[in-house]
Amino acid sequence: MPAAVEVVNVARRFGSVQALAGIDLTVAEGEFFGLLGPNGAGKTTLISVLAGLTRADTGTARILGHDVTTDYRRARRCLGVVPQELVFDPFFTVRETLEIQSGYFGIRDNGAWIDEILHHLDLVAKADANMRSLSGGMKRRVLVGQALVHKPPVIVLDEPTAGVDVELRQSLWAFIRKLNRDGHTIILTTHYLEEAEALCGRIAMLKAGRVVALDTTQNLLSRSAVLTARITADRVPAAWQPRVLKRDGRVFVLGLDRYSDLESLLAALRTEGIAIETLALEETDLEQVFLRIMATSGPPAGASEAAR
Amino acid sequence: MKRIAGAGWLTLLYKELLRFWKVSFQTILAPVLTALLYLLIFSHVLASNVSVFGGRVSYTAFLVPGLVMMSVLQNAFANTSSSLMQSKMNGNLIFILLPPLSPLELFAAYVLGAMVRGLVVGAGVFAVTLFFAPSLLFLPHPVWALAFALLGSAILGTLGLVAAIWAEKFDQISAFQNFIIMPATFLSGVFYSIHSLPSFWLALSRFNPFFYMIDGFRFGFFGLSDVPPATSLAVVATCALLLSLLTLALLKSGWKLRH
């Protein structure tokens, strides 16, 4: 049985920027898969390669065994993409938009499924409204609907909840979860790490066009630091410099492997005569794992600092 | 839910038609009015001064097929260029790039949409100008006229597609329209017979494909033309073929559409 998505050594360069630097990734059918990384890590470029919007310089990508360039018709029929940009065609109503999108896939008489989509996305009342008149959150829902009109077995959502209010986010995730339970493979990129933690079974982290971590969400959470300590001080002890995950002025976030590490941290602070003003301990969540992996892997952190 | 393989492009054609139909005031009525104004002004000012085809055809009657064809050409160009350009600028081109549509299907849908728009506007111009030259209703060679209208609108629809693929802002589309399409149509014999031109301009006109479209189209109305209609048809058909092949190659390469 072919994988839902199979990416082999895909690289893509835009001018002097190496957007993708050899990505290998396999997503099995039925997975809920997360694609995380800072801005510019290559997430959207990778999705564009899968969708045939961008051509890879090297490597191959397949959707359910269909190559995205040589067998693009079947590959695209298997794929639904919710783009990151809030785009719409101002000439049409919500229902027309969905009917036309079905038609592009050669699907006629799709009314029943379109009604179901409208219902799940809470768009029934707006079905005959022009796209222009919708709020941002509503337009986002129509984009989700457009990605689903042809019942694609693989669904890619590129930051679908950016700028969407909390209530909609909940109902959207309920719908996406249902689709996943019904057998659809879901690939998600998001900036909300707690969302990825709650939804995704497996996660790939991208940095500067490379996969720097790829594991189940459980393993990622358990293999990294159990704890983080957030302290406010002028500096951290020299020996603890490498364990700084994040620094914001005088606030340092340090990774601890076990509770006993806290004692050695306090000892080191005392030895070097560093006074701390605040100290908070936090259990690991995906955000900390993410920060730690981003800080310790791939090209030096200076590269991404400079890009800000 | 019924899936018809290879029928996606028909929806794109339908979308293209629906798009201009929804704004038909601007896309159909406005160009008809413009052509009518041209006819009123030019025929009023020039009718007694200009002799065409050795005086065998009145200037007003001569002008009508020229204006009809000019409207067909300009509107075919406007349809593809503005539709694709708007999709590019709004970002909603992605809705067309994600489905399994082949380059040929994209091409066919856009160009056929442009042809329909051109022919609808052309028919509208013909209907209102007929009032000034009723005898034109019984054109002697309708098949010739139709052949040139079809090929001409296909060529301009394709040119509009190329312009919109190439352009990165609306500015460039209007440059294409104002510096290439407009001069080429105006200098092609819409308003005059090229035999009334000085020899240099006469020779130059023979390199303008638009001249052959309009001259051949006019043959359908009068049985008279500056060059034999078969020659014009050969020139126009060759242009249509070469341009289509170029455009298909552009679409296949994904140039400026699929990064």
Interface residues (C-beta under 8 A of the other chain):
Chain A: F14 S48 A51 G52 L53 T54 R55 Y72 R73 R74 A75 R76 R77 L79 V81 P83 E85 V87 F88 D89 P90 F91 F92 E96 I100 Q101 S102 G103 Y104 F105 G106 I107 R108 D109 N110 A112 W113 Q146 H150 K151
Chain B: M1 K2 R3 I4 A5 G6 A7 G8 L10 T11 L12 Y14 K15 L18 R19 K22 V23 S87 N90 G91 N92 I94 F95 I96 L97 L98 P99 P100 L101 S102 G254 R258 H259
